[in-house]
């Protein structure tokens, strides 16, 4: 299911698991009212959006997949004053 919404951009971080030899992973945080959504993204998407200032209003397109064990959220696009394509 595709979802579009207005969010405040909280930031993007690069992180690494404490396990030896693990690969880095990238997380984008978005705020809508009092709900925070964390979305795991690939490296290229992280590079494209990491410099958006915190608390910048953005329009976001998400793809949400729900199955019996998990819910997956994919970030498709983020747009603000400068257009940013993520996928």
Buried (B, 14 or more C-beta within 10 A) or exposed (E): EEEEEEBBBBBBEEEEEEEEEEEEBBBBBBBEEEEEBEBBBBEEBBEBBBEBEEEBEBEBBBEEEEEEEEEEBBBBBBEBEEEBEBE
